[in-house]
Amino acid sequence: MTDLPLLGAALQADDLERLGDLIVTEHRDIELQDFFMAEVLNGDWRPQAQRIRQLLSGWRGRLGIHGPFWGIDMSTPDPEVRAIVTKRMMQALDVCADLTADQMVVHSPYTPWDYHTLDHFAFRSAYDWLIANCRASMDPVVRRAEALGVQIVIENVQDKDPDIRATLARAFESEAVQVSLDTGHAEFAHGSFGAPPVDYYVRRAGAQLCHVHLQDSDGYADRHWPPGEGRINWPAVFRALNELDRMPRLILELNDKRDIPRAIGWLSAKGLAR
């Protein structure tokens, strides 16, 4: 790839009003983060969706949403809890359908405990049981996502193993389930759990990588700092990204949305993105 990739951003409606000149007029990709809380999904979210459609009038970028994650574990073995997980994901797909969003981010269920303990059981069924639980929660969601043309991408959170959520994504046997990378989460896992560095996560995901949250970290916590403020080796990350046959969506996910223009400027000055 010779052209620098165009950066997108994770935003809420209020952020769209403030950053419209940068995001909307330049047709950057957007990941909406208005619709992941249970009280929002259980309530009347359609006026907010209508407001967003008005703010995006004339915009021609790609639209995704962040799906529900607080208290949501797709690997739960409890059938009653599983019903809630499925319900929340279906509610989020209602939002996708209303806004014609074509990508939804969900969180990986894997933890460092899994990395260090699943092999202790000395049989493959420990891994298979967790995957079976995920499929029990998510198979109906995946079928509906296929029908809507929505791609579900599984984001690393506490994943120490860069391969394990890619294995989970393949287990759904659907092109509608792929992989997301959060660079700050990967750096947190690298610094706190001894996981590989961030560029390894890019290469190990390979063609399954369809979405990236760009944020910096010190390896101690989930900072969501602008690139350049933490310790991530950004040239190494973008070298790995540019080795892919297709560039994933690159979404700046920062604590302070006012930092987005500065983050774009910093990555642009480094010759990494625009």
Backbone as CSV, one residue per row, in Angstrom:
resi,resn,N_x,N_y,N_z,CA_x,CA_y,CA_z,C_x,C_y,C_z
1,MET,0.843,-1.196,0.000,0.000,0.000,0.000,0.880,1.248,0.000
2,THR,0.549,2.189,-0.888,1.354,3.404,-0.969,0.635,4.613,-0.381
3,ASP,-0.684,4.670,-0.473,-1.422,5.807,0.062,-1.554,5.672,1.565
4,LEU,-1.419,6.789,2.260,-1.601,6.755,3.710,-3.068,6.505,4.036
5,PRO,-3.334,5.655,5.015,-4.729,5.369,5.367,-5.403,6.568,6.019
6,LEU,-6.705,6.682,5.774,-7.496,7.761,6.347,-8.031,7.311,7.698
7,LEU,-7.747,8.072,8.742,-8.149,7.721,10.095,-9.611,8.064,10.345
8,GLY,-10.281,7.194,11.071,-11.622,7.461,11.549,-11.609,7.714,13.046
9,ALA,-12.792,7.777,13.644,-12.862,8.105,15.065,-14.081,7.464,15.712
10,ALA,-13.923,7.126,16.995,-15.021,6.656,17.833,-15.638,7.867,18.520
11,LEU,-16.942,8.080,18.291,-17.590,9.318,18.707,-19.001,9.060,19.208
12,GLN,-19.519,10.032,19.955,-20.935,10.116,20.255,-21.514,11.316,19.511
13,ALA,-22.824,11.440,19.552,-23.481,12.496,18.766,-22.953,13.881,19.116
14,ASP,-22.737,14.157,20.394,-22.225,15.471,20.786,-20.860,15.742,20.165
15,ASP,-20.040,14.685,20.033,-18.724,14.845,19.419,-18.859,15.156,17.934
16,LEU,-19.852,14.565,17.292,-20.068,14.850,15.873,-20.365,16.327,15.650
17,GLU,-21.105,16.932,16.563,-21.396,18.351,16.430,-20.121,19.186,16.534
18,ARG,-19.210,18.791,17.442,-17.987,19.569,17.649,-16.935,19.315,16.572
19,LEU,-16.893,18.099,16.033,-15.807,17.708,15.127,-16.291,17.498,13.700
20,GLY,-17.457,18.011,13.386,-18.023,17.772,12.072,-17.134,18.179,10.922
21,ASP,-16.458,19.324,11.049,-15.616,19.791,9.946,-14.501,18.805,9.637
22,LEU,-13.964,18.184,10.668,-12.854,17.251,10.475,-13.343,15.864,10.079
23,ILE,-14.393,15.392,10.712,-14.837,14.022,10.522,-15.811,13.892,9.356
24,VAL,-16.843,14.737,9.369,-17.918,14.580,8.394,-17.510,15.109,7.030
25,THR,-16.949,16.310,6.985,-16.614,16.877,5.675,-15.477,16.125,4.992
26,GLU,-14.648,15.433,5.765,-13.566,14.631,5.173,-13.972,13.170,4.995
27,HIS,-15.221,12.851,5.336,-15.786,11.519,5.107,-14.949,10.421,5.765
28,ARG,-14.534,10.695,7.004,-13.783,9.700,7.763,-14.738,8.647,8.348
29,ASP,-14.231,7.439,8.526,-15.043,6.385,9.143,-15.418,6.783,10.570
30,ILE,-16.600,6.356,11.004,-17.108,6.679,12.334,-17.550,5.401,13.022
31,GLU,-17.193,5.300,14.293,-17.747,4.259,15.162,-18.560,4.952,16.248
32,LEU,-19.863,4.758,16.209,-20.739,5.396,17.184,-20.673,4.667,18.516
33,GLN,-20.565,5.438,19.591,-20.495,4.857,20.926,-21.620,5.380,21.823
34,ASP,-22.764,5.602,21.201,-23.961,6.048,21.930,-24.817,4.880,22.391
35,PHE,-24.566,3.666,21.931,-25.572,2.608,22.018,-25.060,1.315,22.646
36,PHE,-24.185,1.413,23.659,-23.713,0.174,24.275,-24.241,-0.031,25.694
37,MET,-24.867,0.981,26.287,-25.387,0.853,27.646,-26.769,0.200,27.635
38,ALA,-27.029,-0.645,28.640,-28.299,-1.362,28.702,-29.487,-0.412,28.775
39,GLU,-29.337,0.675,29.559,-30.470,1.587,29.689,-30.790,2.295,28.377
40,VAL,-29.777,2.485,27.543,-30.027,3.079,26.223,-30.728,2.069,25.321
41,LEU,-30.205,0.848,25.264,-30.786,-0.168,24.392,-32.190,-0.557,24.829
42,ASN,-32.476,-0.488,26.128,-33.814,-0.795,26.633,-34.782,0.374,26.487
43,GLY,-34.236,1.551,26.213,-35.071,2.737,26.126,-35.390,3.112,24.694
44,ASP,-35.833,4.333,24.506,-36.163,4.838,23.174,-34.936,5.546,22.610
45,TRP,-34.126,4.797,21.879,-32.891,5.348,21.312,-33.120,5.960,19.927
46,ARG,-34.315,5.833,19.389,-34.541,6.279,18.006,-34.409,7.798,17.822
47,PRO,-34.833,8.641,18.772,-34.565,10.076,18.587,-33.074,10.391,18.474
48,GLN,-32.234,9.699,19.260,-30.789,9.911,19.145,-30.281,9.443,17.784
49,ALA,-30.808,8.333,17.295,-30.417,7.857,15.974,-30.820,8.860,14.890
50,GLN,-32.008,9.446,15.026,-32.451,10.450,14.071,-31.550,11.669,14.110
51,ARG,-31.155,12.089,15.305,-30.222,13.217,15.439,-28.911,12.910,14.723
52,ILE,-28.415,11.703,14.878,-27.155,11.318,14.241,-27.301,11.332,12.720
53,ARG,-28.423,10.829,12.202,-28.627,10.866,10.751,-28.577,12.290,10.229
54,GLN,-29.156,13.229,10.978,-29.124,14.632,10.553,-27.699,15.185,10.570
55,LEU,-26.937,14.824,11.613,-25.552,15.296,11.710,-24.680,14.724,10.605
56,LEU,-25.045,13.548,10.089,-24.248,12.883,9.060,-24.773,13.144,7.650
57,SER,-25.635,14.095,7.513,-26.159,14.419,6.190,-25.018,14.785,5.235
58,GLY,-24.951,14.105,4.108,-23.914,14.354,3.121,-22.623,13.591,3.351
59,TRP,-22.498,12.940,4.484,-21.280,12.189,4.816,-21.278,10.860,4.062
60,ARG,-20.090,10.413,3.577,-20.001,9.208,2.752,-18.994,8.196,3.312
61,GLY,-18.663,8.287,4.582,-17.751,7.310,5.175,-18.472,6.029,5.560
62,ARG,-17.730,5.145,6.227,-18.296,3.880,6.709,-18.694,4.030,8.172
63,LEU,-19.842,3.419,8.513,-20.406,3.589,9.846,-20.438,2.261,10.594
64,GLY,-19.928,2.292,11.824,-20.039,1.149,12.719,-20.525,1.614,14.075
65,ILE,-20.786,0.647,14.947,-21.144,0.978,16.327,-20.320,0.101,17.265
66,HIS,-20.180,0.551,18.502,-19.639,-0.322,19.542,-20.824,-1.002,20.201
67,GLY,-20.793,-2.324,20.189,-21.866,-3.080,20.804,-21.773,-3.074,22.320
68,PRO,-22.770,-3.652,22.999,-22.789,-3.682,24.470,-21.639,-4.514,25.018
69,PHE,-21.103,-4.066,26.164,-20.001,-4.822,26.769,-20.012,-4.784,28.288
70,TRP,-20.546,-3.739,28.934,-20.563,-3.709,30.398,-21.432,-4.844,30.914
71,GLY,-20.813,-5.775,31.651,-21.556,-6.903,32.202,-21.932,-7.957,31.184
72,ILE,-21.420,-7.841,29.962,-21.778,-8.765,28.891,-20.602,-9.700,28.633
73,ASP,-20.803,-10.985,28.892,-19.787,-11.999,28.642,-20.392,-13.061,27.740
74,MET,-19.994,-13.069,26.481,-20.597,-14.006,25.542,-20.282,-15.466,25.885
75,SER,-19.293,-15.709,26.757,-18.924,-17.082,27.103,-19.651,-17.603,28.339
76,THR,-20.624,-16.866,28.847,-21.316,-17.308,30.055,-21.957,-18.686,29.854
77,PRO,-21.813,-19.587,30.831,-22.473,-20.891,30.735,-23.892,-20.895,31.304
78,ASP,-24.289,-19.791,31.932,-25.603,-19.720,32.568,-26.657,-19.393,31.506
79,PRO,-27.617,-20.282,31.264,-28.575,-20.035,30.176,-29.437,-18.797,30.387
80,GLU,-29.705,-18.438,31.635,-30.521,-17.246,31.866,-29.719,-15.976,31.593
81,VAL,-28.467,-15.963,31.987,-27.608,-14.825,31.673,-27.363,-14.763,30.165
82,ARG,-27.183,-15.923,29.564,-26.956,-15.993,28.115,-28.101,-15.338,27.345
83,ALA,-29.313,-15.519,27.822,-30.466,-14.916,27.147,-30.364,-13.392,27.148
84,ILE,-29.830,-12.827,28.229,-29.630,-11.375,28.286,-28.553,-10.944,27.316
85,VAL,-27.451,-11.698,27.245,-26.379,-11.378,26.302,-26.926,-11.349,24.879
86,THR,-27.659,-12.383,24.516,-28.230,-12.435,23.170,-29.185,-11.265,22.931
87,LYS,-30.019,-10.973,23.922,-30.971,-9.867,23.781,-30.255,-8.550,23.546
88,ARG,-29.224,-8.258,24.341,-28.505,-6.986,24.193,-27.865,-6.881,22.803
89,MET,-27.271,-7.972,22.344,-26.636,-7.948,21.025,-27.674,-7.745,19.923
90,MET,-28.823,-8.363,20.075,-29.891,-8.170,19.095,-30.390,-6.725,19.114
91,GLN,-30.485,-6.146,20.305,-30.889,-4.739,20.390,-29.881,-3.841,19.669
92,ALA,-28.595,-4.155,19.820,-27.578,-3.371,19.131,-27.697,-3.536,17.616
93,LEU,-28.053,-4.726,17.162,-28.271,-4.915,15.728,-29.499,-4.147,15.243
94,ASP,-30.489,-3.943,16.120,-31.606,-3.061,15.763,-31.084,-1.666,15.423
95,VAL,-30.122,-1.191,16.223,-29.526,0.119,15.961,-28.811,0.104,14.618
96,CYS,-28.029,-0.955,14.368,-27.326,-1.059,13.084,-28.307,-0.993,11.919
97,ALA,-29.403,-1.718,12.045,-30.399,-1.727,10.976,-30.991,-0.337,10.760
98,ASP,-31.274,0.360,11.856,-31.881,1.686,11.761,-30.933,2.691,11.108
99,LEU,-29.656,2.598,11.447,-28.664,3.566,10.960,-27.897,3.072,9.735
100,THR,-28.214,1.877,9.265,-27.468,1.208,8.193,-25.967,1.155,8.495
101,ALA,-25.643,0.888,9.759,-24.251,0.635,10.140,-23.894,-0.788,9.722
102,ASP,-22.654,-0.992,9.278,-22.290,-2.306,8.755,-21.166,-2.988,9.542
103,GLN,-20.865,-2.480,10.737,-19.853,-3.126,11.573,-20.218,-2.906,13.039
104,MET,-20.021,-3.947,13.858,-20.302,-3.839,15.289,-19.153,-4.478,16.074
105,VAL,-18.608,-3.722,17.017,-17.514,-4.194,17.858,-18.089,-4.876,19.092
106,VAL,-17.582,-6.081,19.391,-17.920,-6.778,20.631,-16.619,-7.178,21.315
107,HIS,-16.706,-7.488,22.612,-15.504,-7.764,23.395,-15.206,-9.256,23.474
108,SER,-13.930,-9.575,23.398,-13.451,-10.937,23.602,-13.724,-11.378,25.039
109,PRO,-14.045,-12.651,25.241,-14.288,-13.134,26.601,-13.020,-13.600,27.317
110,TYR,-11.889,-13.650,26.626,-10.709,-14.309,27.183,-9.965,-13.426,28.186
111,THR,-9.405,-14.057,29.207,-8.683,-13.371,30.275,-7.305,-13.999,30.439
112,PRO,-6.411,-13.343,31.185,-5.129,-13.993,31.501,-5.315,-15.308,32.260
113,TRP,-6.363,-15.409,33.069,-6.647,-16.683,33.744,-6.814,-17.805,32.729
114,ASP,-7.556,-17.528,31.648,-7.727,-18.536,30.605,-6.378,-18.935,30.009
115,TYR,-5.549,-17.940,29.723,-4.245,-18.219,29.101,-3.419,-19.154,29.975
116,HIS,-3.432,-18.908,31.278,-2.567,-19.662,32.183,-3.210,-20.947,32.714
117,THR,-4.519,-21.116,32.527,-5.213,-22.195,33.225,-5.897,-23.201,32.308
118,LEU,-6.369,-22.795,31.132,-7.123,-23.736,30.314,-6.315,-24.990,29.994
119,ASP,-5.013,-24.826,29.743,-4.194,-26.000,29.442,-3.982,-26.886,30.673
120,HIS,-4.200,-26.348,31.840,-4.061,-27.127,33.066,-5.007,-28.335,33.074
121,PHE,-6.151,-28.173,32.382,-7.133,-29.252,32.411,-6.722,-30.445,31.556
122,ALA,-5.677,-30.279,30.762,-5.045,-31.381,30.027,-5.947,-32.023,28.972
123,PHE,-6.985,-31.305,28.570,-7.794,-31.807,27.465,-8.360,-30.609,26.709
124,ARG,-8.533,-30.796,25.442,-8.960,-29.713,24.564,-10.370,-29.226,24.912
125,SER,-11.157,-30.033,25.581,-12.556,-29.665,25.793,-12.721,-28.406,26.622
126,ALA,-11.705,-27.984,27.404,-11.807,-26.728,28.146,-11.939,-25.548,27.179
127,TYR,-11.150,-25.562,26.102,-11.265,-24.533,25.074,-12.590,-24.672,24.318
128,ASP,-12.921,-25.894,23.977,-14.132,-26.130,23.195,-15.390,-25.747,23.970
129,TRP,-15.373,-25.979,25.284,-16.520,-25.623,26.123,-16.740,-24.125,26.094
130,LEU,-15.664,-23.334,26.203,-15.793,-21.884,26.175,-16.330,-21.420,24.819
131,ILE,-15.804,-21.997,23.736,-16.294,-21.638,22.407,-17.753,-22.023,22.243
132,ALA,-18.130,-23.195,22.751,-19.536,-23.623,22.659,-20.447,-22.656,23.404
133,ASN,-20.004,-22.161,24.551,-20.797,-21.172,25.279,-20.958,-19.895,24.468
134,CYS,-19.872,-19.450,23.838,-19.942,-18.250,23.004,-20.914,-18.441,21.846
135,ARG,-20.863,-19.591,21.232,-21.772,-19.848,20.104,-23.220,-19.926,20.570
136,ALA,-23.438,-20.482,21.747,-24.811,-20.540,22.260,-25.390,-19.141,22.451
137,SER,-24.548,-18.207,22.892,-24.994,-16.816,23.060,-25.125,-16.091,21.733
138,MET,-24.182,-16.343,20.829,-23.997,-15.463,19.674,-24.472,-16.028,18.338
139,ASP,-24.713,-17.313,18.221,-25.121,-17.848,16.920,-26.365,-17.152,16.358
140,PRO,-27.410,-16.912,17.164,-28.557,-16.194,16.597,-28.194,-14.773,16.171
141,VAL,-27.288,-14.159,16.905,-26.836,-12.800,16.578,-26.077,-12.810,15.260
142,VAL,-25.216,-13.798,15.086,-24.427,-13.898,13.855,-25.339,-14.115,12.649
143,ARG,-26.333,-14.995,12.801,-27.262,-15.233,11.678,-27.978,-13.943,11.288
144,ARG,-28.390,-13.162,12.281,-29.075,-11.914,11.958,-28.100,-10.898,11.368
145,ALA,-26.880,-10.856,11.877,-25.874,-9.957,11.313,-25.629,-10.279,9.837
146,GLU,-25.573,-11.563,9.512,-25.412,-11.962,8.108,-26.541,-11.401,7.257
147,ALA,-27.752,-11.523,7.754,-28.913,-11.056,6.994,-28.903,-9.539,6.811
148,LEU,-28.374,-8.821,7.816,-28.342,-7.355,7.761,-27.119,-6.820,7.016
149,GLY,-26.144,-7.672,6.741,-24.897,-7.190,6.152,-24.006,-6.491,7.154
150,VAL,-24.085,-6.908,8.426,-23.274,-6.329,9.491,-22.125,-7.283,9.822
151,GLN,-20.944,-6.734,9.918,-19.763,-7.512,10.306,-19.517,-7.324,11.805
152,ILE,-19.467,-8.429,12.546,-19.144,-8.409,13.965,-17.640,-8.608,14.111
153,VAL,-16.979,-7.706,14.838,-15.526,-7.823,15.030,-15.247,-7.975,16.523
154,ILE,-14.447,-8.978,16.863,-14.168,-9.321,18.259,-12.890,-8.619,18.695
155,GLU,-13.032,-7.730,19.671,-11.938,-6.883,20.148,-11.218,-7.528,21.327
156,ASN,-9.891,-7.507,21.283,-9.101,-7.951,22.440,-9.301,-6.988,23.606
157,VAL,-9.425,-7.552,24.795,-9.546,-6.743,26.014,-8.448,-7.160,26.981
158,GLN,-8.575,-8.353,27.545,-7.532,-8.881,28.419,-6.742,-10.000,27.735
159,ASP,-6.905,-10.163,26.452,-6.299,-11.274,25.720,-4.773,-11.215,25.775
160,LYS,-4.175,-12.201,26.401,-2.721,-12.330,26.391,-2.244,-13.055,25.138
161,ASP,-3.060,-13.984,24.660,-2.759,-14.750,23.455,-3.290,-13.988,22.246
162,PRO,-2.435,-13.530,21.327,-2.936,-12.754,20.186,-3.739,-13.578,19.191
163,ASP,-3.696,-14.911,19.288,-4.385,-15.768,18.329,-5.783,-16.185,18.771
164,ILE,-6.068,-16.118,20.073,-7.208,-16.878,20.581,-8.546,-16.320,20.126
165,ARG,-8.683,-14.998,19.968,-9.978,-14.490,19.511,-10.145,-14.720,18.016
166,ALA,-9.029,-14.847,17.263,-9.129,-15.226,15.853,-9.643,-16.649,15.719
167,THR,-9.198,-17.530,16.625,-9.722,-18.895,16.652,-11.212,-18.883,16.963
168,LEU,-11.613,-18.059,17.917,-13.033,-17.937,18.248,-13.829,-17.424,17.053
169,ALA,-13.322,-16.399,16.371,-14.035,-15.853,15.216,-14.239,-16.923,14.146
170,ARG,-13.213,-17.721,13.869,-13.341,-18.776,12.861,-14.356,-19.841,13.276
171,ALA,-14.502,-20.045,14.588,-15.410,-21.082,15.076,-16.864,-20.799,14.699
172,PHE,-17.205,-19.547,14.416,-18.574,-19.224,14.017,-18.857,-19.607,12.562
173,GLU,-17.798,-19.919,11.822,-17.944,-20.377,10.435,-18.773,-19.394,9.612
174,SER,-18.461,-18.111,9.763,-19.209,-17.064,9.073,-18.281,-15.915,8.727
175,GLU,-18.402,-15.425,7.516,-17.653,-14.235,7.119,-18.096,-13.001,7.893
176,ALA,-19.233,-13.107,8.559,-19.757,-11.968,9.331,-19.053,-11.802,10.664
177,VAL,-18.158,-12.706,11.048,-17.419,-12.590,12.307,-15.930,-12.521,12.001
178,GLN,-15.317,-11.405,12.385,-13.898,-11.186,12.134,-13.250,-10.643,13.412
179,VAL,-12.108,-10.007,13.280,-11.286,-9.643,14.431,-11.055,-8.138,14.473
180,SER,-11.089,-7.605,15.688,-10.693,-6.225,15.971,-9.448,-6.239,16.839
181,LEU,-8.658,-5.190,16.726,-7.491,-4.996,17.600,-7.613,-3.647,18.280
182,ASP,-7.498,-3.637,19.596,-7.345,-2.399,20.346,-5.883,-2.292,20.737
183,THR,-5.199,-1.282,20.201,-3.749,-1.185,20.414,-3.406,-0.933,21.882
184,GLY,-4.218,-0.124,22.554,-3.971,0.149,23.970,-4.182,-1.068,24.838
185,HIS,-5.214,-1.870,24.519,-5.436,-3.110,25.260,-4.270,-4.068,25.053
186,ALA,-3.786,-4.140,23.815,-2.652,-5.020,23.546,-1.406,-4.555,24.295
187,GLU,-1.179,-3.247,24.356,-0.025,-2.730,25.096,-0.184,-2.965,26.593
188,PHE,-1.406,-2.838,27.086,-1.682,-3.160,28.484,-1.352,-4.628,28.770
189,ALA,-1.783,-5.522,27.879,-1.481,-6.946,28.052,0.019,-7.201,27.945
190,HIS,0.681,-6.479,27.069,2.135,-6.612,26.911,2.858,-6.178,28.182
191,GLY,2.445,-5.033,28.740,3.134,-4.500,29.906,2.772,-5.184,31.201
192,SER,1.512,-5.603,31.332,1.034,-6.137,32.604,1.021,-7.661,32.671
193,PHE,0.876,-8.318,31.509,0.735,-9.773,31.512,1.828,-10.504,30.744
194,GLY,2.741,-9.751,30.119,3.801,-10.397,29.354,3.376,-10.861,27.981
195,ALA,2.339,-10.262,27.420,1.900,-10.584,26.065,2.896,-10.029,25.046
196,PRO,2.812,-10.468,23.790,3.676,-9.908,22.753,3.379,-8.423,22.521
197,PRO,4.281,-7.709,21.854,4.014,-6.303,21.530,2.908,-6.157,20.493
198,VAL,2.462,-4.910,20.315,1.245,-4.646,19.540,1.368,-5.098,18.088
199,ASP,2.510,-4.881,17.452,2.631,-5.240,16.043,2.474,-6.744,15.830
200,TYR,2.806,-7.556,16.851,2.596,-8.994,16.740,1.105,-9.315,16.636
201,TYR,0.273,-8.565,17.366,-1.171,-8.785,17.294,-1.688,-8.519,15.881
202,VAL,-1.120,-7.514,15.218,-1.540,-7.207,13.844,-1.204,-8.376,12.927
203,ARG,0.034,-8.816,12.977,0.463,-9.872,12.058,-0.251,-11.190,12.334
204,ARG,-0.481,-11.502,13.593,-1.117,-12.776,13.928,-2.592,-12.783,13.515
205,ALA,-3.235,-11.625,13.527,-4.625,-11.554,13.064,-4.710,-11.666,11.556
206,GLY,-3.744,-11.088,10.866,-3.677,-11.223,9.411,-4.937,-10.754,8.719
207,ALA,-5.417,-11.581,7.781,-6.565,-11.206,6.952,-7.853,-11.093,7.750
208,GLN,-7.881,-11.646,8.963,-9.094,-11.536,9.788,-9.232,-10.159,10.442
209,LEU,-8.184,-9.358,10.409,-8.213,-8.056,11.081,-8.976,-7.048,10.223
210,CYS,-10.138,-6.633,10.707,-11.012,-5.735,9.940,-11.275,-4.413,10.637
211,HIS,-10.746,-4.235,11.838,-11.049,-3.039,12.629,-9.951,-2.859,13.659
212,VAL,-9.520,-1.602,13.860,-8.483,-1.300,14.849,-8.902,-0.068,15.642
213,HIS,-8.868,-0.185,16.975,-8.932,0.984,17.849,-7.506,1.476,18.061
214,LEU,-7.251,2.704,17.695,-5.935,3.310,17.889,-5.959,4.147,19.160
215,GLN,-5.154,3.748,20.131,-4.986,4.508,21.370,-3.647,4.105,21.961
216,ASP,-3.070,4.987,22.740,-1.756,4.734,23.333,-1.904,4.423,24.815
217,SER,-0.884,3.772,25.355,-0.909,3.332,26.742,0.515,3.261,27.267
218,ASP,0.624,3.223,28.598,1.915,3.022,29.246,2.143,1.565,29.617
219,GLY,1.210,0.677,29.251,1.331,-0.731,29.592,0.852,-1.075,30.973
220,TYR,0.416,-0.076,31.730,-0.045,-0.316,33.099,-1.561,-0.315,33.203
221,ALA,-2.216,0.512,32.376,-3.670,0.650,32.440,-4.208,0.932,31.039
222,ASP,-5.509,0.903,30.913,-6.192,1.159,29.640,-6.370,2.666,29.492
223,ARG,-5.336,3.345,28.982,-5.266,4.802,29.079,-6.115,5.557,28.057
224,HIS,-6.193,5.072,26.841,-6.867,5.782,25.751,-6.257,7.163,25.542
225,TRP,-4.927,7.208,25.551,-4.187,8.425,25.247,-4.025,8.578,23.731
226,PRO,-3.802,9.792,23.258,-3.491,9.968,21.836,-2.178,9.273,21.478
227,PRO,-2.059,8.725,20.270,-0.788,8.151,19.844,0.357,9.140,20.041
228,GLY,1.457,8.630,20.590,2.615,9.467,20.883,2.758,9.824,22.340
229,GLU,1.690,9.628,23.131,1.763,9.971,24.548,2.107,8.778,25.433
230,GLY,2.065,7.566,24.880,2.416,6.366,25.622,3.700,5.776,25.100
231,ARG,3.774,4.464,25.124,5.028,3.814,24.745,4.890,2.859,23.560
232,ILE,3.744,2.857,22.879,3.568,1.982,21.720,4.518,2.404,20.605
233,ASN,5.104,1.415,19.942,5.980,1.656,18.795,5.096,1.783,17.553
234,TRP,4.685,3.013,17.264,3.730,3.218,16.176,4.295,2.924,14.790
235,PRO,5.545,3.244,14.484,6.067,2.818,13.174,5.991,1.308,12.977
236,ALA,6.276,0.533,14.035,6.195,-0.925,13.922,4.757,-1.370,13.682
237,VAL,3.801,-0.742,14.362,2.391,-1.090,14.181,1.958,-0.810,12.753
238,PHE,2.300,0.352,12.227,1.856,0.689,10.877,2.616,-0.092,9.813
239,ARG,3.868,-0.492,10.081,4.539,-1.396,9.147,3.752,-2.697,9.036
240,ALA,3.332,-3.226,10.171,2.552,-4.465,10.157,1.216,-4.263,9.448
241,LEU,0.553,-3.145,9.703,-0.720,-2.876,9.035,-0.552,-2.788,7.523
242,ASN,0.528,-2.181,7.095,0.749,-2.011,5.659,1.162,-3.299,4.967
243,GLU,1.490,-4.324,5.725,1.766,-5.641,5.136,0.483,-6.381,4.774
244,LEU,-0.655,-5.953,5.324,-1.920,-6.624,5.061,-2.389,-6.347,3.636
245,ASP,-3.140,-7.285,3.092,-3.687,-7.094,1.747,-4.772,-6.024,1.726
246,ARG,-5.416,-5.807,2.874,-6.500,-4.830,2.962,-6.368,-4.109,4.289
247,MET,-6.415,-2.781,4.242,-6.282,-2.007,5.472,-7.573,-2.092,6.273
248,PRO,-7.505,-2.447,7.558,-8.706,-2.428,8.400,-9.191,-0.994,8.622
249,ARG,-10.381,-0.854,9.142,-10.824,0.466,9.581,-9.948,0.885,10.756
250,LEU,-9.452,2.103,10.696,-8.574,2.632,11.739,-9.332,3.708,12.492
251,ILE,-9.682,3.414,13.740,-10.574,4.252,14.520,-9.841,4.778,15.752
252,LEU,-9.633,6.077,15.818,-9.069,6.689,17.022,-10.101,6.623,18.140
253,GLU,-9.733,5.955,19.237,-10.641,5.825,20.381,-9.946,6.446,21.592
254,LEU,-10.216,7.724,21.816,-9.498,8.492,22.820,-10.424,8.944,23.938
255,ASN,-9.865,9.077,25.139,-10.650,9.559,26.279,-11.226,10.937,26.006
256,ASP,-10.379,11.832,25.544,-10.782,13.205,25.289,-10.880,13.401,23.780
257,LYS,-12.105,13.519,23.278,-12.308,13.624,21.837,-11.676,14.901,21.267
258,ARG,-11.406,15.881,22.127,-10.735,17.093,21.642,-9.316,16.807,21.194
259,ASP,-8.785,15.643,21.588,-7.436,15.259,21.176,-7.389,14.644,19.783
260,ILE,-8.542,14.372,19.187,-8.547,13.689,17.888,-7.831,14.495,16.806
261,PRO,-8.095,15.801,16.637,-7.346,16.540,15.604,-5.835,16.491,15.828
262,ARG,-5.416,16.594,17.087,-3.981,16.554,17.378,-3.405,15.167,17.077
263,ALA,-4.167,14.128,17.376,-3.699,12.774,17.091,-3.559,12.541,15.592
264,ILE,-4.521,13.031,14.820,-4.423,12.923,13.360,-3.194,13.676,12.861
265,GLY,-2.977,14.870,13.401,-1.818,15.654,12.996,-0.510,14.972,13.337
266,TRP,-0.429,14.330,14.497,0.800,13.665,14.929,1.108,12.467,14.030
267,LEU,0.099,11.639,13.756,0.324,10.480,12.891,0.620,10.895,11.463
268,SER,0.009,11.993,11.023,0.280,12.498,9.693,1.710,13.021,9.588
269,ALA,2.171,13.739,10.618,3.536,14.263,10.610,4.569,13.139,10.593
270,LYS,4.219,11.989,11.181,5.103,10.832,11.190,5.051,10.057,9.868
271,GLY,4.153,10.461,8.964,4.025,9.777,7.691,3.361,8.421,7.804
272,LEU,2.502,8.233,8.835,1.898,6.939,9.087,0.441,6.867,8.629
273,ALA,-0.285,7.966,8.739,-1.699,8.001,8.390,-2.093,9.451,8.176
274,ARG,-3.315,9.663,7.746,-3.784,11.043,7.508,-5.194,11.241,8.065
